[in-house]
């Protein structure tokens, strides 16, 4: 913890005469904050402003000296008693330390994204027009498509969606009612899955994979003895997050809208990439030639450089845009959970904070979201190039090097994805620029990284089990529907497996919407607890005390 004593100046006198409620603050906040704290006033009603206009309070700013000053690292105990829930009207000084968010963070990234998207629109315009012109001269057979859109298949689709949504809702209720049981059951099911996969590969005589999965199963089973004392804390977190999700269904609606935009862009991109291949010379790049020696016919292809550039740009655009959509949903949902954390039981809590959180995500924090998403998109694009090299290269050395680099980049990308999940949470809570959020997230990971990983794994097991459960049930329902109604498109049974897989994916996708909200809420609550535990003590003292009893370290602040 950076080498200073966190217990020397308690923030509030603790109820049991221990001094673990001190509030250290973050040495990174040497600039003017965007949030609520005012260091010059007694600590009461920090959050009395309109949450639609402000982000939430970072830990209090410190004088801009390079070294830690023990006298400046904590709040002094307040002169008055802690404020009661629902209080408001605290007075603040005009020293510039309490001001609304002005301007747009990481504006360059936002501008770059819109410029990039405009270029994609131009490519799409010419490409799709080429597809439309080609379709006019090549009439097709619409019999299969009309059968796929028959009344029975439409009813099947709507039924699967309805059942998948209902099952996802019921599972969220279970997460709120019996979170501890779900965590324990899902943990041992995950262990069992490793051993099942090991047995499967043993039957297939793939002994290397058998050993790998068996080792992972043993290690995961041994982790139980290390992680089991963290289960009470994960139980409270899961129960709280599930309850907030049910209380604010706007979070699920936001995730659903994000998915719809994601699917629409993917459809648009598919038409664009098909047209771009033809428009930029792909259709005429291949020709059939006869070998003069053997007389055999072979196909030779020589693609123009402009086609490679356009296709690579389209792939990059797909990764950046879809990653940004996912990030905006995460920031929006995180803002809702931050509102609940800071404003619950106060007069400042909005009845539906989703709208104001979405507004912040799409305006002042849009550049930060685009910045972090750009990093992930670049990694994904480079990996796509390497996979193409692996599939097309005839050189064994080149394939080996490409495989090694691709695996290394995949590992780095996974770490950055996990890192960004918490960095974007900082963006959502405090309105920080991306680089500042990344620095503070690195400090958080150094101090609480192990706890975050364990907590995410325990809750992640529950979400994985829920996704598989909902997917399997919707797949079974799809099979029963086919047996009973016998849709015309599947008259000979050739589409049965496809329909079952489709039903599984629909159910899994619907649950993923819920899982993303739970994951965002878990990360937000964890970050808020780590950086400002006393805010929870003021707004929800009962929940604060439960967390303190199950995991005292987490309420001490980073």
C-alpha positions in Angstrom: 0.0 0.0 0.0 2.7 2.5 -1.1 4.6 2.3 2.2 2.5 4.5 4.5 0.4 3.7 7.5 -3.3 3.6 6.6 -4.4 3.3 10.3 -2.9 6.4 11.8 -5.8 8.8 11.2 -9.2 7.2 11.2 -11.8 8.8 9.1 -14.8 7.9 11.2 -14.7 6.4 14.7 -15.5 2.8 14.0 -18.4 1.2 15.9 -16.2 -1.5 17.6 -13.2 0.7 18.5 -11.0 -0.5 15.6 -9.4 1.9 13.2 -9.9 0.4 9.8 -12.2 2.9 8.3 -9.6 5.4 7.3 -10.0 7.0 3.9 -6.7 7.3 2.0 -6.9 9.1 -1.2 -5.4 8.6 -4.6 -2.1 10.4 -5.3 -3.1 10.7 -9.0 -5.8 13.2 -8.4 -3.5 16.3 -8.4 -5.6 18.0 -11.1 -8.9 19.7 -10.6 -11.4 16.9 -10.0 -14.6 16.5 -12.0 -16.6 15.3 -9.1 -18.1 16.3 -5.8 -15.6 16.4 -3.0 -14.6 19.7 -1.4 -11.7 19.4 0.9 -12.3 22.6 2.8 -15.7 21.8 4.2 -16.8 19.3 6.9 -17.7 16.0 5.3 -21.4 16.0 4.9 -23.6 15.5 1.9 -20.9 15.3 -0.7 -23.4 14.2 -3.3 -26.0 16.9 -3.2 -25.7 18.0 -6.9 -27.7 16.8 -9.8 -26.2 13.4 -10.9 -27.2 14.1 -14.5 -24.7 17.0 -14.6 -21.8 15.6 -12.6 -19.7 12.5 -12.3 -19.2 10.9 -8.9 -16.6 11.9 -6.4 -13.1 10.7 -6.7 -11.1 10.5 -3.5 -10.1 14.0 -2.4 -7.4 15.9 -4.2 -4.0 16.4 -2.6 -1.4 19.1 -2.9 0.8 18.5 -5.9 3.9 17.4 -4.1 5.8 14.3 -5.4 6.1 12.6 -2.0 3.5 11.2 0.3 2.6 13.6 3.0 1.3 11.8 6.0 -0.8 14.8 7.2 -2.5 15.1 3.8 -3.3 11.5 3.0 -6.6 11.2 4.9 -9.7 13.1 5.7 -9.7 14.6 9.2 -12.6 13.3 11.3 -15.7 15.4 10.7 -16.6 18.1 13.2 -20.3 17.1 13.0 -21.8 13.6 13.1 -22.1 11.7 9.8 -25.0 12.9 7.7 -28.2 11.0 7.8 -29.5 9.4 4.6 -31.4 11.7 2.4 -29.8 14.9 3.7 -28.9 17.6 1.3 -28.0 21.2 0.9 -24.3 21.2 1.9 -22.5 24.4 1.1 -19.5 24.4 -1.1 -16.7 26.9 -1.6 -15.9 28.5 -4.9 -12.3 27.4 -5.1 -12.9 25.5 -8.3 -12.8 22.1 -6.6 -16.5 21.4 -7.1 -17.5 22.0 -10.7 -19.5 20.2 -13.4 -17.8 18.2 -16.1 -16.9 20.6 -18.9 -15.6 19.6 -22.4 -15.1 16.2 -23.8 -12.4 13.8 -22.6 -10.0 12.3 -25.3 -11.7 14.4 -28.0 -9.1 13.4 -30.6 -10.2 9.7 -30.3 -13.9 10.6 -30.7 -13.1 12.7 -33.8 -10.9 9.9 -35.2 -13.7 7.4 -34.8 -16.2 9.5 -36.6 -13.8 10.2 -39.4 -13.0 6.5 -39.7 -16.7 5.6 -39.7 -17.3 8.2 -42.4 -14.7 6.6 -44.6 -16.3 3.2 -44.0 -19.7 4.7 -45.1 -18.1 5.9 -48.3 -16.6 2.4 -49.0 -20.0 0.9 -48.1 -21.9 3.1 -50.5 -19.9 2.1 -53.5 -19.7 -1.5 -52.5 -23.3 -2.1 -51.7 -24.3 -0.3 -54.9 -22.2 -2.9 -56.8 -24.0 -5.7 -55.0 -27.4 -4.2 -55.9 -26.5 -3.8 -59.5 -25.3 -7.4 -59.7 -28.5 -8.7 -58.0 -30.6 -7.0 -60.7 -28.9 -9.0 -63.4 -28.9 -12.3 -61.5 -32.4 -13.2 -60.3 -32.5 -15.9 -57.6 -34.8 -18.5 -56.2 -36.7 -17.2 -53.1 -38.4 -20.5 -52.3 -36.1 -21.4 -49.4 -36.2 -17.9 -47.9 -40.0 -17.8 -48.0 -40.1 -21.2 -46.2 -37.6 -19.9 -43.6 -39.9 -16.9 -43.0 -43.1 -19.0 -42.6 -45.6 -18.5 -39.8 -44.2 -21.5 -37.8 -40.6 -20.4 -37.9 -41.6 -16.9 -36.8 -43.6 -18.3 -33.9 -40.6 -20.5 -33.1 -38.3 -17.5 -33.0 -40.6 -15.5 -30.8 -41.2 -18.4 -28.5 -37.4 -19.0 -28.0 -36.8 -15.3 -27.3 -39.6 -15.2 -24.8 -38.5 -18.3 -23.0 -34.9 -17.2 -23.0 -35.8 -13.9 -21.6 -38.0 -15.5 -18.9 -35.3 -18.0 -17.9 -32.7 -15.3 -17.7 -35.0 -13.2 -15.4 -35.6 -16.2 -13.2 -31.9 -16.9 -13.0 -31.3 -13.3 -11.9 -33.9 -13.8 -9.1 -32.0 -17.0 -8.1 -28.8 -15.0 -8.0 -30.5 -12.6 -5.6 -32.2 -15.2 -3.4 -29.6 -18.0 -3.2 -26.3 -16.5 -4.4 -24.1 -18.6 -2.1 -25.5 -21.9 -3.3 -25.1 -20.9 -6.9 -21.5 -19.9 -6.4 -20.6 -23.3 -4.8 -22.6 -25.4 -7.3 -21.2 -23.6 -10.3 -17.6 -23.9 -8.9 -17.8 -27.7 -8.7 -19.6 -27.9 -12.0 -16.7 -26.1 -13.6 -14.3 -28.5 -12.0 -16.4 -31.4 -13.3 -16.4 -29.9 -16.8 -12.6 -30.0 -16.9 -12.6 -33.7 -16.0 -15.3 -34.5 -18.5 -13.3 -32.8 -21.3 -10.2 -34.8 -20.1 -12.2 -38.0 -20.4 -13.6 -37.1 -23.8 -10.1 -36.5 -25.2 -8.9 -39.7 -23.6 -11.6 -41.6 -25.5 -10.4 -39.8 -28.7 -6.8 -40.8 -27.8 -5.7 -37.2 -27.8 -3.6 -37.7 -24.7 -1.8 -34.3 -24.7 -5.2 -32.5 -24.4 -6.3 -35.1 -21.8 -3.3 -34.3 -19.6 -3.9 -30.5 -20.0 -7.5 -30.6 -19.0 -6.9 -33.0 -16.1 -4.2 -30.7 -14.8 -6.5 -27.7 -15.0 -9.2 -29.6 -13.2 -6.9 -30.6 -10.4 -5.6 -27.0 -10.0 -9.1 -25.6 -10.1 -10.1 -28.0 -7.4 -7.2 -27.1 -5.2 -8.1 -23.4 -5.7 -11.2 -24.1 -3.7 -9.2 -24.4 -0.5 -7.8 -20.9 -1.2 -10.9 -19.2 -2.5 -13.6 -20.6 -0.2 -13.0 -17.9 2.4 -13.8 -15.3 -0.3 -17.2 -16.8 -1.0 -19.1 -14.8 1.7 -17.9 -11.6 0.1 -18.7 -12.8 -3.5 -22.1 -13.8 -2.2 -22.9 -10.4 -0.9 -21.6 -8.8 -4.1 -23.7 -11.1 -6.4 -26.8 -10.6 -4.3 -26.4 -6.8 -4.3 -25.7 -6.6 -8.0 -28.6 -8.9 -8.9 -30.9 -6.8 -6.8 -29.9 -3.6 -8.4 -30.3 -5.2 -11.9 -33.9 -6.1 -11.0 -34.5 -2.6 -9.6 -33.3 -0.8 -12.7 -34.3 -2.8 -15.8 -33.0 0.0 -17.9 -29.6 -1.7 -17.6 -31.0 -4.7 -19.4 -32.7 -2.5 -22.0 -29.4 -0.7 -22.6 -27.6 -4.0 -23.2 -30.4 -5.2 -25.5 -30.2 -2.0 -27.6 -26.4 -2.4 -27.7 -26.9 -5.9 -29.1 -29.4 -4.7 -31.7 -26.9 -2.1 -32.9 -24.2 -4.7 -32.9 -26.2 -7.1 -35.1 -27.3 -4.3 -37.4 -23.7 -3.1 -38.0 -22.6 -6.7 -38.6 -25.3 -7.2 -41.2 -24.3 -3.8 -42.8 -20.6 -4.9 -42.7 -21.4 -8.2 -44.3 -23.0 -6.6 -47.3 -20.2 -4.0 -47.5 -17.4 -6.6 -47.4 -19.2 -8.7 -50.1 -19.6 -5.7 -52.4 -16.1 -4.4 -51.7 -14.6 -7.7 -52.9 -16.3 -7.3 -56.3 -16.0 -3.5 -56.6 -12.3 -3.4 -55.8 -11.2 -6.1 -58.2 -11.7 -9.4 -56.3 -14.2 -10.8 -58.8 -11.8 -10.5 -61.7 -8.6 -11.5 -59.8 -8.8 -15.2 -60.5 -8.6 -17.0 -63.9 -8.4 -20.6 -65.0 -5.2 -21.6 -66.8 -4.0 -24.8 -68.3 -0.6 -26.3 -67.4 1.3 -26.7 -70.6 3.1 -29.8 -69.4 0.3 -31.8 -67.8 -2.7 -30.2 -69.4 -4.3 -29.9 -66.0 -6.5 -26.9 -65.3 -5.6 -24.7 -62.3 -6.9 -21.5 -60.9 -4.5 -18.6 -60.4 -5.4 -15.5 -58.4 -3.7 -12.1 -58.3 -5.5 -9.7 -56.1 -4.8 -6.0 -56.4 -3.2 -4.1 -53.6 -6.2 -1.8 -53.2 -8.4 -4.8 -52.4 -6.2 -5.9 -49.5 -6.1 -2.3 -48.1 -9.9 -1.9 -48.3 -10.7 -5.4 -46.8 -8.1 -4.8 -44.0 -9.7 -1.4 -43.3 -13.2 -3.0 -43.1 -12.0 -5.6 -40.7 -10.4 -2.9 -38.5 -13.7 -0.9 -38.6 -15.7 -4.0 -37.6 -13.5 -4.5 -34.5 -13.4 -0.9 -33.5 -17.1 -0.2 -33.9 -18.4 -3.4 -32.2 -15.9 -3.0 -29.4 -17.0 0.6 -28.9 -20.6 -0.4 -28.7 -19.8 -2.9 -26.0 -17.8 -0.3 -24.1 -20.6 2.3 -24.2 -23.0 -0.3 -22.8 -20.5 -1.1 -20.0 -19.9 2.6 -19.2 -23.7 3.2 -19.1 -24.4 0.3 -16.8 -21.5 1.1 -14.6 -22.8 4.7 -14.2 -26.2 3.3 -13.0 -24.5 1.1 -10.4 -22.3 4.0 -9.3 -25.5 6.1 -8.8 -26.9 3.4 -6.6 -23.7 3.2 -4.6 -23.3 6.9 -3.9 -26.9 8.1 -3.9 -29.1 5.2 -2.6 -31.3 6.3 0.3 -30.6 10.0 -0.5 -32.8 12.7 -2.1 -30.3 12.9 -5.0 -31.1 9.3 -6.3 -32.9 9.4 -9.6 -35.8 7.0 -10.2 -34.2 5.9 -13.5 -30.5 6.9 -13.7 -29.9 5.0 -16.9 -30.7 8.0 -19.2 -28.2 10.4 -17.5 -25.6 7.7 -17.5 -26.1 6.9 -21.2 -25.9 10.7 -21.9 -22.5 10.9 -20.2 -21.2 7.8 -22.0 -22.2 9.2 -25.4 -20.9 12.7 -24.8 -18.2 13.6 -22.3 -16.8 10.0 -22.0 -17.3 9.0 -25.7 -13.7 9.9 -26.6 -12.4 7.8 -23.6 -14.5 4.8 -24.8 -13.2 5.2 -28.3 -9.6 5.5 -27.1 -9.7 2.2 -25.1 -11.6 0.4 -27.8 -9.1 1.5 -30.4 -6.3 -0.3 -28.6 -8.3 -3.6 -28.5 -9.3 -3.1 -32.2 -5.6 -2.8 -33.2 -4.7 -6.0 -31.4 -7.6 -7.9 -33.0 -6.7 -6.6 -36.5 -3.0 -7.6 -36.2 -4.2 -11.1 -35.0 -6.5 -11.4 -38.0 -3.6 -10.7 -40.3 -1.5 -13.3 -38.6 -4.3 -15.9 -38.8 -4.4 -15.2 -42.6 -0.7 -15.7 -42.8 -1.0 -19.0 -41.0 -3.7 -20.3 -43.3 -2.1 -19.2 -46.6 1.6 -19.6 -46.0 3.5 -22.5 -47.4 6.6 -21.9 -45.2 6.7 -23.9 -42.0 9.0 -21.3 -40.3 6.7 -18.5 -41.2 3.7 -20.4 -39.9 5.5 -21.2 -36.6 6.5 -17.6 -36.1 3.0 -16.3 -36.9 1.5 -18.9 -34.5 3.8 -17.8 -31.7 3.2 -14.1 -32.2 -0.5 -14.6 -32.5 -0.7 -16.6 -29.3 1.4 -13.9 -27.5 -0.8 -11.1 -28.8 -3.9 -13.1 -27.8 -2.6 -13.3 -24.2 -1.8 -9.6 -24.2 -5.2 -8.7 -25.6 -6.9 -10.8 -23.0 -5.1 -8.9 -20.2 -5.9 -5.5 -21.8 -9.6 -6.6 -22.1 -9.7 -7.4 -18.4 -7.7 -4.2 -17.6 -10.0 -2.0 -19.7 -13.1 -3.5 -18.0 -12.0 -1.8 -14.8 -10.5 1.3 -16.5 -13.9 2.0 -18.2 -15.5 1.6 -14.8 -13.3 4.5 -13.6 -14.4 6.5 -16.6 -18.0 5.8 -15.8 -17.8 6.7 -12.1 -15.5 9.7 -12.1 -15.5 10.9 -15.7 -11.7 10.5 -16.1 -9.8 10.6 -19.3 -8.7 7.1 -20.5 -5.0 7.5 -19.6 -5.9 8.8 -16.1 -8.3 5.9 -15.6 -5.7 3.4 -16.8 -3.1 4.8 -14.3 -5.6 4.6 -11.4 -6.7 1.1 -12.5 -3.1 -0.1 -12.5 -2.8 1.1 -8.9 -6.1 -0.6 -8.1 -4.8 -3.9 -9.6 -1.5 -3.7 -7.8 -3.4 -3.3 -4.5 -6.6 -5.4 -5.1 -5.9 -7.4 -8.2 -5.9 -10.8 -6.6 -9.2 -10.1 -4.8 -10.7 -8.8 -8.1 -9.7 -11.9 -10.0 -11.0 -14.3 -7.4 -14.3 -12.4 -7.1 -14.7 -12.3 -10.9 -14.0 -16.0 -11.2 -16.5 -17.0 -8.6 -19.2 -14.8 -10.0 -18.1 -15.7 -13.6 -18.7 -19.4 -12.9 -22.3 -18.6 -11.9 -22.8 -16.6 -15.1 -21.3 -19.4 -17.3 -23.5 -22.0 -15.7 -26.6 -19.8 -16.2 -25.7 -19.2 -19.9 -25.3 -22.9 -20.6 -28.5 -23.7 -18.6 -30.6 -21.2 -20.5 -29.1 -22.3 -23.9 -29.7 -26.0 -23.3 -33.3 -25.4 -22.2 -34.1 -23.2 -25.3 -32.4 -25.8 -27.5 -34.6 -28.6 -26.0 -37.7 -26.4 -26.5 -36.7 -25.8 -30.2 -36.5 -29.6 -30.7 -39.9 -30.2 -29.1 -41.4 -27.4 -31.3 -40.0 -29.1 -34.5 -41.4 -32.5 -33.4 -44.9 -31.0 -32.7 -45.4 -28.4 -35.5 -43.1 -29.9 -38.2 -42.3 -26.7 -40.1 -42.2 -27.1 -43.9 -38.6 -26.0 -44.3 -37.6 -29.0 -42.2 -39.9 -31.5 -43.9 -37.1 -34.0 -44.5 -35.4 -33.3 -41.2 -32.3 -31.8 -42.8 -32.5 -28.6 -40.7 -33.1 -30.2 -37.3 -29.6 -29.8 -36.0 -29.4 -26.3 -37.4 -32.6 -25.3 -35.6 -31.4 -26.8 -32.3 -28.1 -24.9 -32.6 -30.0 -21.8 -33.4 -32.2 -22.2 -30.4 -29.2 -22.7 -28.1 -27.5 -19.6 -29.5 -30.6 -17.5 -29.0 -31.0 -18.5 -25.4 -27.3 -18.0 -24.7 -27.2 -14.6 -26.4 -30.2 -13.4 -24.3 -28.5 -14.5 -21.1 -25.3 -12.8 -22.2 -27.2 -9.5 -22.1 -27.9 -10.2 -18.4 -24.4 -11.5 -17.7 -22.8 -8.3 -19.1 -24.9 -6.2 -16.8 -23.9 -8.4 -13.8 -20.3 -8.2 -14.7 -20.4 -4.4 -15.1 -22.2 -4.0 -11.8 -19.7 -6.3 -10.0 -16.7 -4.3 -11.3 -18.3 -1.0 -10.5 -19.2 -2.0 -6.9 -15.7 -3.4 -6.4 -14.1 -0.2 -7.6 -16.3 2.0 -5.5 -15.6 -0.1 -2.4 -11.9 0.0 -3.1 -11.7 3.8 -3.7 -14.4 5.2 -1.5 -15.8 2.7 1.1 -17.1 5.4 3.4 -19.6 6.5 0.8 -21.3 3.2 1.2 -21.1 3.5 5.0 -23.2 6.7 4.7 -25.7 5.6 2.1 -26.2 2.0 3.1 -24.7 1.3 6.5 -26.2 -2.2 6.8 -24.7 -3.4 3.6 -21.4 -1.7 4.6 -21.3 -3.7 7.8 -22.1 -7.0 6.1 -19.2 -6.4 3.7 -16.9 -5.4 6.5 -17.7 -8.5 8.4 -17.1 -10.9 5.5 -14.0 -9.1 4.0 -12.6 -6.3 6.2 -9.7 -5.4 3.9 -12.0 -4.2 1.1 -13.5 -1.4 3.1 -10.2 0.2 4.0 -9.8 2.0 0.7 -6.9 1.9 -1.8 
